[in-house]
Amino acid sequence: MDVVPAPEIRVLGPTAMEDYHAHLLRLDRMSRFPGADDRNIDDHCLNLIATGAILIGGYVEGVMRAAAEIVPDRGVRRAKAVITIEAGFHELGLERELTARIIEEARRYHLNDVSVHALTSSREHRIPALELNAYAING
């Protein structure tokens, strides 16, 4: 039995957009944004740079296999977040770890409300500020 090393979760700088772009291209059609083709992914990544989105990568053996993007509306202290995980990497606890990191970044940027959508499970949930700590522990 092969042992898979623990994933490394880290907040990405602008230079890691290539890793994120490659991750999105590797997603199967069911895990992509509805109707997104390769050109839509190109446009999406450029838009993330322009809007100052916060990106978090989940790396397995040096390759981004999961990610979260947080697109804040800083004027109203809210954000929308999306978690994506490549096929074959769902069992590593990446969704939980990425959600915990989303919570950390939401606090750091003083966001009061975050709506999280996990494309991998078609699950959406809202994380109000008062529940952020409880979710990180019990989520």
Protein Blocks (a to p, Z undefined) as FASTA:
>chain_A
ZZddddddddddfklmmmmmmmmmmpcfklmcehiafklmmmmmmmmmmnopacddddee
hiafbdcdddddfknopacddddddehilmnommmmmmmmmmmmmmmnopabdcdddfkl
opacdddfklmmmmmmmZZ
